[in-house]
Amino acid sequence: MTVKQLSVFVENRPGRLCAVTEALAESGINIRAVSIADTKDFGIMRIIVNDTDKAVEVLKEKSFIASAANVIAVIADDKPGSMASIMKTLYNDNISVEYMYAAFLNTQKGEACLILRVDNNEAAEVALKEAGCRLLTEEDIAQI
């Protein structure tokens, strides 16, 4: 029950993020989550979108380097301790979190969504489900 995340190589210069986001917008692709890690010369834009395959195609047509990877999208109650509980569940099963970021979701339900890149997706899925966590699917992301 993973979701696809795009990693887009973006030069660290004016207008490059604008070009990525405009290309997606012009194609009707909705960004549901975003994270950017940068260095002096370039950044890696990690995004969850409503149509991953189309996004890859669009970005490659615009000469961006983009690749897809599987990540876990887990719903957490929007209250103190929820993230700690998820981290404890993964820690107890010896699952390492390589990175994480939050997604754009409706907080009116009192929920938040964490996007997790872990060293073992299958084990993380089992551990999180056993702990009562709700994981999102590609279909869930497309409908949000």
N, CA, C and O of each residue as an XYZ file, in Angstrom:
576
protein
N       0.828     -1.178      0.000
C       0.000      0.000      0.000
C       0.877      1.247      0.000
O       0.750      2.113      0.866
N       1.745      1.322     -0.959
C       2.603      2.491     -1.100
C       2.000      3.455     -2.114
O       1.064      3.115     -2.838
N       2.546      4.645     -2.149
C       2.182      5.628     -3.164
C       3.457      6.019     -3.903
O       4.565      5.885     -3.383
N       3.274      6.499     -5.110
C       4.423      6.926     -5.915
C       4.794      8.363     -5.572
O       3.943      9.243     -5.451
N       6.087      8.561     -5.424
C       6.636      9.894     -5.194
C       7.563     10.206     -6.359
O       8.341      9.354     -6.790
N       7.478     11.413     -6.857
C       8.403     11.844     -7.893
C       9.562     12.599     -7.272
O       9.370     13.424     -6.378
N      10.745     12.320     -7.740
C      11.916     13.104     -7.387
C      12.347     13.820     -8.660
O      12.624     13.187     -9.679
N      12.400     15.140     -8.588
C      12.723     15.952     -9.750
C      14.002     16.724     -9.455
O      14.093     17.434     -8.454
N      14.983     16.579    -10.333
C      16.237     17.314    -10.225
C      15.977     18.731    -10.711
O      15.540     18.934    -11.844
N      16.247     19.721     -9.846
C      15.974     21.115    -10.188
C      17.229     21.939     -9.921
O      17.750     21.961     -8.806
N      17.704     22.616    -10.964
C      18.847     23.502    -10.779
C      18.470     24.621     -9.818
O      17.345     25.120     -9.843
N      19.406     25.004     -8.985
C      19.164     26.045     -7.988
C      19.437     27.415     -8.623
O      20.458     28.057     -8.378
N      18.471     27.825     -9.451
C      18.548     29.139    -10.086
C      17.132     29.667    -10.307
O      16.182     28.887    -10.371
N      16.990     30.972    -10.422
C      15.663     31.575    -10.547
C      14.841     30.975    -11.686
O      15.338     30.765    -12.793
N      13.581     30.708    -11.388
C      12.653     30.264    -12.407
C      12.500     28.770    -12.574
O      11.561     28.323    -13.232
N      13.391     27.984    -12.000
C      13.327     26.540    -12.240
C      12.139     25.904    -11.512
O      11.458     25.056    -12.088
N      11.878     26.291    -10.268
C      10.706     25.760     -9.581
C       9.426     26.225    -10.262
O       8.447     25.484    -10.341
N       9.444     27.432    -10.741
C       8.298     27.953    -11.478
C       8.046     27.105    -12.720
O       6.896     26.786    -13.025
N       9.089     26.740    -13.430
C       8.937     25.931    -14.644
C       8.354     24.557    -14.335
O       7.505     24.063    -15.077
N       8.803     23.935    -13.243
C       8.270     22.619    -12.862
C       6.796     22.736    -12.515
O       5.970     21.982    -13.029
N       6.469     23.672    -11.651
C       5.083     23.779    -11.192
C       4.145     24.235    -12.308
O       2.995     23.798    -12.358
N       4.610     25.098    -13.195
C       3.778     25.509    -14.334
C       3.532     24.357    -15.286
O       2.419     24.196    -15.785
N       4.549     23.553    -15.548
C       4.387     22.396    -16.439
C       3.327     21.450    -15.892
O       2.488     20.945    -16.638
N       3.371     21.216    -14.598
C       2.372     20.341    -13.979
C       0.989     20.978    -14.016
O       0.006     20.314    -14.344
N       0.912     22.255    -13.683
C      -0.379     22.954    -13.669
C      -1.025     22.968    -15.046
O      -2.224     22.721    -15.171
N      -0.245     23.253    -16.072
C      -0.765     23.299    -17.441
C      -1.312     21.950    -17.886
O      -2.152     21.885    -18.784
N      -0.846     20.882    -17.269
C      -1.298     19.535    -17.613
C      -2.391     19.029    -16.676
O      -2.801     17.871    -16.761
N      -2.859     19.896    -15.785
C      -3.932     19.510    -14.876
C      -3.502     18.584    -13.754
O      -4.321     17.862    -13.185
N      -2.225     18.605    -13.441
C      -1.695     17.740    -12.383
C      -1.670     18.516    -11.077
O      -1.137     19.623    -11.004
N      -2.256     17.917    -10.049
C      -2.368     18.555     -8.741
C      -1.286     18.018     -7.805
O      -1.163     16.807     -7.622
N      -0.515     18.911     -7.224
C       0.511     18.531     -6.260
C      -0.158     18.360     -4.903
O      -0.810     19.281     -4.411
N      -0.002     17.198     -4.299
C      -0.621     16.883     -3.011
C       0.361     16.985     -1.860
O      -0.053     17.186     -0.718
N       1.639     16.854     -2.128
C       2.677     16.989     -1.102
C       3.957     17.422     -1.800
O       4.187     17.098     -2.965
N       4.786     18.160     -1.070
C       6.038     18.630     -1.671
C       7.106     18.795     -0.590
O       6.825     19.191      0.541
N       8.327     18.481     -0.980
C       9.491     18.708     -0.133
C      10.662     19.022     -1.057
O      10.798     18.435     -2.130
N      11.499     19.952     -0.626
C      12.672     20.283     -1.427
C      13.899     20.252     -0.529
O      13.944     20.900      0.517
N      14.883     19.491     -0.958
C      16.184     19.467     -0.290
C      17.176     20.048     -1.286
O      17.201     19.650     -2.451
N      17.995     20.992     -0.827
C      18.867     21.644     -1.790
C      20.319     21.668     -1.358
O      20.673     21.451     -0.199
N      21.124     21.941     -2.343
C      22.532     22.262     -2.144
C      22.744     23.617     -2.813
O      21.778     24.250     -3.239
N      23.958     24.057     -2.907
C      24.228     25.352     -3.531
C      23.822     25.362     -5.006
O      23.336     26.378     -5.503
N      24.016     24.246     -5.707
C      23.815     24.225     -7.155
C      22.515     23.585     -7.635
O      22.056     23.890     -8.735
N      21.919     22.712     -6.842
C      20.712     22.025     -7.296
C      19.880     21.583     -6.102
O      20.330     21.606     -4.956
N      18.674     21.188     -6.404
C      17.777     20.668     -5.384
C      17.065     19.439     -5.900
O      16.992     19.206     -7.106
N      16.547     18.665     -4.987
C      15.691     17.543     -5.324
C      14.301     17.889     -4.805
O      14.084     18.025     -3.601
N      13.381     18.026     -5.724
C      11.989     18.313     -5.381
C      11.262     16.980     -5.322
O      11.165     16.271     -6.323
N      10.755     16.645     -4.149
C       9.994     15.405     -3.985
C       8.524     15.785     -3.921
O       8.118     16.609     -3.101
N       7.730     15.175     -4.794
C       6.319     15.529     -4.853
C       5.438     14.285     -4.975
O       5.816     13.276     -5.570
N       4.264     14.401     -4.392
C       3.198     13.428     -4.564
C       2.135     14.159     -5.381
O       1.729     15.265     -5.024
N       1.688     13.554     -6.462
C       0.707     14.187     -7.345
C      -0.480     13.255     -7.570
O      -0.446     12.081     -7.202
N      -1.510     13.793     -8.173
C      -2.708     12.993     -8.417
C      -2.579     12.073     -9.626
O      -3.395     11.164     -9.777
N      -1.591     12.272    -10.487
C      -1.379     11.411    -11.656
C       0.120     11.310    -11.927
O       0.686     12.103    -12.679
N       0.740     10.328    -11.308
C       2.200     10.191    -11.363
C       2.708      9.928    -12.772
O       3.664     10.564    -13.216
N       2.081      9.001    -13.473
C       2.556      8.650    -14.815
C       2.526      9.856    -15.757
O       3.476     10.099    -16.501
N       1.437     10.595    -15.714
C       1.319     11.786    -16.561
C       2.354     12.829    -16.158
O       2.943     13.481    -17.020
N       2.579     12.991    -14.862
C       3.557     13.971    -14.381
C       4.963     13.643    -14.877
O       5.694     14.536    -15.307
N       5.343     12.371    -14.820
C       6.670     11.968    -15.310
C       6.796     12.305    -16.785
O       7.806     12.859    -17.219
N       5.767     11.969    -17.555
C       5.770     12.234    -18.996
C       5.911     13.727    -19.280
O       6.728     14.129    -20.109
N       5.120     14.542    -18.597
C       5.146     15.994    -18.788
C       6.511     16.567    -18.433
O       7.065     17.365    -19.189
N       7.048     16.170    -17.303
C       8.337     16.709    -16.871
C       9.468     16.302    -17.803
O      10.353     17.106    -18.098
N       9.445     15.069    -18.263
C      10.495     14.625    -19.199
C      10.383     15.352    -20.533
O      11.397     15.658    -21.160
N       9.141     15.634    -20.976
C       8.951     16.420    -22.200
C       9.560     17.811    -22.068
O      10.010     18.397    -23.052
N       9.572     18.335    -20.843
C      10.139     19.662    -20.571
C      11.622     19.582    -20.183
O      12.206     20.558    -19.710
N      12.217     18.405    -20.390
C      13.653     18.159    -20.159
C      14.071     18.151    -18.700
O      15.233     18.409    -18.387
N      13.134     17.858    -17.799
C      13.490     17.674    -16.399
C      13.832     16.215    -16.157
O      13.268     15.320    -16.786
N      14.753     15.988    -15.247
C      15.077     14.624    -14.826
C      14.135     14.284    -13.684
O      14.167     14.917    -12.629
N      13.290     13.273    -13.905
C      12.295     12.887    -12.896
C      12.256     11.371    -12.791
O      12.320     10.660    -13.794
N      12.150     10.894    -11.569
C      12.027      9.447    -11.350
C      10.999      9.204    -10.262
O      10.743     10.067     -9.423
N      10.413      8.013    -10.289
C       9.388      7.663     -9.311
C       9.926      6.618     -8.341
O      10.728      5.761     -8.712
N       9.475      6.702     -7.104
C       9.829      5.722     -6.068
C       8.607      5.504     -5.189
O       7.729      6.363     -5.107
N       8.559      4.367     -4.544
C       7.455      4.065     -3.638
C       7.757      4.582     -2.238
O       8.840      4.365     -1.694
N       6.767      5.275     -1.667
C       6.847      5.775     -0.297
C       5.553      5.418      0.416
O       4.595      4.955     -0.203
N       5.538      5.634      1.697
C       4.353      5.342      2.499
C       3.699      6.658      2.910
O       4.368      7.584      3.369
N       2.379      6.723      2.737
C       1.599      7.873      3.183
C       0.719      7.389      4.322
O      -0.201      6.597      4.117
N       1.006      7.867      5.515
C       0.288      7.405      6.699
C      -0.479      8.563      7.332
O       0.046      9.663      7.500
N      -1.727      8.286      7.676
C      -2.573      9.290      8.326
C      -2.310      9.256      9.831
O      -2.247      8.189     10.443
N      -2.161     10.431     10.403
C      -1.961     10.558     11.848
C      -2.977     11.544     12.388
O      -3.348     12.501     11.708
N      -3.420     11.315     13.595
C      -4.269     12.305     14.248
C      -3.474     13.589     14.390
O      -2.283     13.558     14.700
N      -4.126     14.709     14.166
C      -3.459     16.000     14.270
C      -3.479     16.451     15.720
O      -4.235     17.343     16.105
N      -2.614     15.801     16.527
C      -2.524     16.126     17.951
C      -1.139     15.733     18.461
O      -0.462     14.914     17.841
N      -0.721     16.303     19.568
C       0.594     15.977     20.107
C       0.747     14.475     20.361
O      -0.144     13.828     20.912
N       1.883     13.945     19.953
C       2.202     12.544     20.207
C       1.900     11.599     19.059
O       2.387     10.468     19.056
N       1.114     12.028     18.088
C       0.776     11.127     16.979
C       2.002     10.739     16.160
O       2.195      9.565     15.846
N       2.827     11.720     15.815
C       4.032     11.409     15.052
C       4.969     10.542     15.882
O       5.590      9.618     15.356
N       5.073     10.830     17.156
C       5.936     10.031     18.039
C       5.472      8.580     18.063
O       6.297      7.667     18.068
N       4.175      8.363     18.076
C       3.628      7.011     18.079
C       4.001      6.259     16.801
O       4.373      5.086     16.851
N       3.901      6.933     15.671
C       4.277      6.317     14.396
C       5.764      6.004     14.378
O       6.169      4.919     13.960
N       6.575      6.946     14.829
C       8.028      6.723     14.858
C       8.385      5.570     15.797
O       9.276      4.776     15.495
N       7.700      5.480     16.924
C       7.937      4.398     17.885
C       7.580      3.045     17.269
O       8.299      2.064     17.463
N       6.478      2.991     16.531
C       6.075      1.754     15.856
C       7.167      1.295     14.898
O       7.535      0.120     14.894
N       7.679      2.196     14.103
C       8.738      1.842     13.147
C      10.026      1.465     13.871
O      10.685      0.493     13.502
N      10.382      2.222     14.887
C      11.583      1.935     15.677
C      11.501      0.547     16.311
O      12.478     -0.203     16.295
N      10.345      0.205     16.866
C      10.180     -1.099     17.517
C      10.360     -2.257     16.549
O      10.727     -3.357     16.963
N      10.105     -2.024     15.260
C      10.305     -3.060     14.250
C      11.609     -2.870     13.486
O      11.807     -3.461     12.424
N      12.501     -2.036     14.036
C      13.829     -1.816     13.465
C      13.766     -1.296     12.022
O      14.559     -1.700     11.172
N      12.817     -0.399     11.763
C      12.656      0.197     10.440
C      13.201      1.615     10.494
O      12.803      2.416     11.341
N      14.102      1.910      9.594
C      14.753      3.216      9.566
C      14.006      4.169      8.636
O      13.674      3.812      7.505
N      13.746      5.373      9.116
C      13.128      6.412      8.299
C      14.254      7.209      7.656
O      15.060      7.834      8.345
N      14.300      7.180      6.329
C      15.338      7.908      5.605
C      15.005      9.391      5.510
O      15.888     10.237      5.650
N      13.734      9.708      5.272
C      13.255     11.080      5.326
C      11.736     11.062      5.388
O      11.102     10.039      5.127
N      11.157     12.217      5.740
C       9.698     12.348      5.758
C       9.322     13.804      5.587
O      10.124     14.711      5.812
N       8.081     14.000      5.185
C       7.524     15.346      5.074
C       6.009     15.228      5.151
O       5.460     14.127      5.095
N       5.343     16.357      5.277
C       3.886     16.369      5.423
C       3.214     16.617      4.080
O       3.816     17.162      3.156
N       1.946     16.203      3.992
C       1.174     16.369      2.770
C       0.087     17.415      2.960
O      -0.298     17.731      4.085
N      -0.404     17.949      1.845
C      -1.500     18.907      1.855
C      -2.817     18.151      1.891
O      -3.244     17.594      0.880
N      -3.449     18.130      3.026
C      -4.730     17.456      3.168
C      -5.679     18.331      3.958
O      -5.265     19.317      4.567
N      -6.929     17.978      3.949
C      -7.942     18.708      4.689
C      -7.768     18.434      6.181
O      -7.967     17.307      6.635
N      -7.402     19.451      6.934
C      -7.184     19.265      8.369
C      -8.471     19.416      9.169
O      -8.451     19.283     10.393
N      -9.584     19.689      8.507
C     -10.851     19.810      9.212
C     -11.246     18.507      9.895
O     -12.021     18.518     10.852
N     -10.727     17.401      9.420
C     -11.019     16.104     10.028
C     -10.109     15.833     11.222
O     -10.236     14.796     11.874
N      -9.198     16.749     11.512
C      -8.286     16.550     12.632
C      -7.222     15.516     12.328
O      -6.755     14.807     13.219
N      -6.839     15.433     11.046
C      -5.823     14.465     10.634
C      -4.703     15.169      9.887
O      -4.888     16.241      9.309
N      -3.565     14.552      9.915
C      -2.418     14.995      9.139
C      -1.912     13.786      8.353
O      -2.269     12.649      8.659
N      -1.101     14.029      7.365
C      -0.538     12.919      6.590
C       0.970     13.081      6.545
O       1.480     14.161      6.249
N       1.673     12.010      6.837
C       3.127     11.989      6.747
C       3.533     11.118      5.569
O       3.010     10.018      5.388
N       4.461     11.613      4.779
C       5.044     10.834      3.690
C       6.376     10.328      4.213
O       7.229     11.114      4.625
N       6.554      9.011      4.197
C       7.746      8.395      4.764
C       8.518      7.600      3.718
O       7.946      6.779      3.000
N       9.787      7.845      3.642
C      10.691      6.992      2.863
C      11.428      6.176      3.912
O      12.154      6.725      4.741
N      11.239      4.857      3.871
C      11.832      3.956      4.861
C      12.708      2.927      4.165
O      12.677      2.791      2.941
N      13.482      2.211      4.951
C      14.378      1.218      4.359
C      13.693     -0.099      4.016
O      14.290     -0.943      3.348
N      12.451     -0.291      4.458
C      11.727     -1.528      4.157
C      10.223     -1.227      4.128
O       9.553     -1.261      5.161
N       9.705     -0.932      2.930
C       8.294     -0.563      2.800
C       7.357     -1.655      3.291
O       6.386     -1.369      3.990
N       7.636     -2.897      2.936
C       6.737     -3.991      3.298
C       6.638     -4.152      4.811
O       5.541     -4.270      5.356
N       7.772     -4.157      5.479
C       7.776     -4.290      6.938
C       7.095     -3.089      7.599
O       6.382     -3.241      8.591
N       7.319     -1.903      7.046
C       6.690     -0.697      7.603
C       5.176     -0.756      7.447
O       4.440     -0.388      8.362
N       4.715     -1.217      6.295
C       3.271     -1.337      6.080
C       2.643     -2.269      7.106
O       1.618     -1.941      7.705
N       3.254     -3.424      7.308
C       2.739     -4.396      8.273
C       2.722     -3.800      9.675
O       1.714     -3.879     10.377
N       3.836     -3.205     10.080
C       3.944     -2.643     11.429
C       2.915     -1.542     11.654
O       2.270     -1.498     12.702
N       2.761     -0.659     10.681
C       1.831      0.455     10.833
C       0.378     -0.020     10.845
O      -0.435      0.486     11.619
N       0.056     -0.972     10.004
C      -1.308     -1.517      9.994
C      -1.611     -2.215     11.319
O      -2.696     -2.047     11.876
N      -0.656     -2.996     11.822
C      -0.852     -3.683     13.103
C      -1.030     -2.684     14.245
O      -1.694     -2.982     15.237
N      -0.438     -1.502     14.104
C      -0.561     -0.461     15.137
C      -1.849      0.345     14.955
O      -2.116      1.271     15.721
N      -2.641     -0.003     13.949
C      -3.913      0.684     13.728
C      -3.823      1.935     12.884
O      -4.774      2.716     12.840
N      -2.710      2.145     12.217
C      -2.550      3.332     11.367
C      -3.249      3.122     10.032
O      -3.333      2.003      9.527
N      -3.745      4.207      9.474
C      -4.374      4.161      8.159
C      -3.376      4.626      7.118
O      -2.819      5.719      7.225
N      -3.148      3.787      6.099
C      -2.240      4.126      5.014
C      -3.051      4.537      3.795
O      -4.109      3.970      3.521
N      -2.555      5.513      3.077
C      -3.223      5.953      1.861
C      -2.717      5.172      0.655
O      -1.585      4.690      0.638
N      -3.575      5.059     -0.347
C      -3.220      4.403     -1.605
C      -3.102      5.451     -2.700
O      -3.414      6.623     -2.490
N      -2.646      5.016     -3.873
C      -2.605      5.910     -5.043
C      -4.000      6.467     -5.327
O      -4.149      7.646     -5.649
N      -5.018      5.617     -5.207
C      -6.396      6.024     -5.467
C      -6.845      7.099     -4.471
O      -7.527      8.055     -4.841
N      -6.453      6.928     -3.208
C      -6.790      7.930     -2.192
C      -6.183      9.290     -2.569
O      -6.856     10.318     -2.501
N      -4.926      9.280     -2.959
C      -4.222     10.516     -3.296
C      -4.897     11.186     -4.493
O      -5.066     12.406     -4.503
N      -5.282     10.404     -5.497
C      -5.908     10.956     -6.700
C      -7.253     11.605     -6.388
O      -7.672     12.524     -7.092
N      -7.927     11.144     -5.355
C      -9.260     11.647     -5.035
C      -9.258     12.809     -4.049
O     -10.281     13.470     -3.871
N      -8.140     13.060     -3.419
C      -8.083     14.131     -2.402
C      -8.071     15.484     -3.084
O      -8.026     16.514     -2.411
